[in-house]
Amino acid sequence: QVQLVESGGGLVQPGGSLGLSCAASGIIVSDYVMRWYRQAPGKQRELVASISSSGTTNNADSVKGRFTISRDNAKNTVFLQMNSLKPEDTAVYYCNAFHYFRDYWGQGTQVTVSS
């Protein structure tokens, strides 16, 4: 059984930082494209960042220079470090694992940026 468990969300002031984790079981994260998505109320789910099996990373334009995706193969965990947070970053953040026809999602973790 595949499980992706996100953690690390919470409330943070504008300009602050948060680090999200996605712990995987049932798959090997380095075999998958691992992605972070987010969905704000009333908006479509948006791709935030991805890391390929080879370690190549990509970020959405809206988070470039502020968010960093990384992977710890030994812990089978993917991370999203978020700096210089803005109110518009408020959303539920989801971890996704994709490989050909296999597509798995975590349950999401809430990030709220507010003073």
C-alpha positions as CSV (number, residue, x, y, z in Angstrom):
1,Q,0.0,0.0,0.0
2,V,1.4,3.4,-1.0
3,Q,1.2,6.2,1.4
4,L,2.4,9.8,1.1
5,V,2.2,11.7,4.4
6,E,2.7,15.4,4.4
7,S,3.7,17.4,7.5
8,G,5.0,20.8,8.5
9,G,2.2,23.0,7.6
10,G,0.9,25.7,9.9
11,L,0.4,29.5,10.4
12,V,3.2,31.8,9.6
13,Q,3.6,35.6,9.2
14,P,4.3,37.2,5.9
15,G,8.1,37.0,5.2
16,G,8.4,33.9,7.3
17,S,9.5,30.4,6.5
18,L,8.1,26.9,6.7
19,G,9.4,23.5,5.7
20,L,7.1,20.8,4.5
21,S,7.9,17.1,4.4
22,C,6.4,14.2,2.4
23,A,7.3,10.8,3.9
24,A,6.6,8.0,1.4
25,S,6.0,4.3,2.0
26,G,5.3,1.6,-0.5
27,I,7.3,3.4,-3.2
28,I,10.9,4.6,-3.6
29,V,10.7,8.3,-4.1
30,S,13.9,8.4,-6.3
31,D,12.1,6.2,-8.8
32,Y,9.3,8.8,-9.2
33,V,8.8,12.3,-10.3
34,M,7.9,13.9,-7.0
35,R,5.8,17.1,-7.0
36,W,4.3,19.6,-4.7
37,Y,1.0,21.1,-5.6
38,R,-1.2,23.6,-3.8
39,Q,-4.8,24.5,-3.9
40,A,-6.2,27.7,-2.5
41,P,-9.9,28.1,-1.8
42,G,-11.9,28.7,-5.0
43,K,-8.8,28.1,-7.2
44,Q,-7.5,25.2,-9.2
45,R,-4.8,23.0,-8.0
46,E,-1.4,24.4,-9.0
47,L,1.9,22.7,-9.5
48,V,4.5,24.4,-7.3
49,A,7.7,22.4,-7.7
50,S,9.0,19.1,-8.9
51,I,12.0,16.9,-8.7
52,S,12.7,14.1,-11.2
53,S,14.3,10.7,-10.5
54,S,17.6,12.1,-11.7
55,G,17.3,15.1,-9.3
56,T,16.4,17.8,-11.7
57,T,14.2,20.4,-10.1
58,N,11.6,22.8,-11.4
59,N,9.7,25.6,-9.7
60,A,6.6,27.5,-10.7
61,D,7.4,31.1,-11.6
62,S,5.3,32.3,-8.7
63,V,7.7,30.7,-6.2
64,K,11.1,30.9,-7.9
65,G,13.8,32.1,-5.7
66,R,11.6,31.5,-2.6
67,F,10.8,27.7,-2.6
68,T,13.2,24.8,-2.8
69,I,12.3,21.2,-3.4
70,S,14.7,18.5,-2.3
71,R,14.8,14.8,-1.6
72,D,16.5,12.5,1.0
73,N,16.7,9.1,-0.5
74,A,17.9,7.5,2.8
75,K,14.7,8.8,4.5
76,N,12.5,8.2,1.4
77,T,11.2,11.7,1.9
78,V,10.7,14.8,-0.2
79,F,10.9,18.3,1.2
80,L,9.6,21.8,0.3
81,Q,11.4,24.6,1.9
82,M,9.4,27.8,1.7
83,N,11.0,31.2,2.4
84,S,9.7,34.8,2.1
85,L,6.2,33.5,2.3
86,K,3.4,35.7,1.1
87,P,-0.4,35.7,1.9
88,E,-1.0,34.4,-1.6
89,D,0.9,31.3,-0.7
90,T,-1.9,30.3,1.6
91,A,-3.3,27.0,0.4
92,V,-3.5,23.3,1.1
93,Y,-0.2,21.7,-0.1
94,Y,-0.2,18.2,-1.6
95,C,2.6,15.8,-2.3
96,N,2.4,13.8,-5.5
97,A,4.3,10.8,-6.8
98,F,4.1,10.1,-10.6
99,H,5.7,7.4,-12.7
100,Y,4.1,6.4,-16.0
101,F,0.6,5.1,-15.0
102,R,1.2,5.3,-11.3
103,D,-0.1,8.5,-9.7
104,Y,-0.3,8.8,-5.9
105,W,-1.4,11.7,-3.6
106,G,-1.0,12.7,0.0
107,Q,-3.8,14.0,2.1
108,G,-2.5,17.6,2.1
109,T,-1.3,20.0,4.7
110,Q,-2.6,23.5,5.3
111,V,-0.3,26.5,5.0
112,T,-1.6,29.8,6.1
113,V,0.3,33.0,5.7
114,S,-1.2,35.8,7.7
115,S,-0.3,38.5,10.2
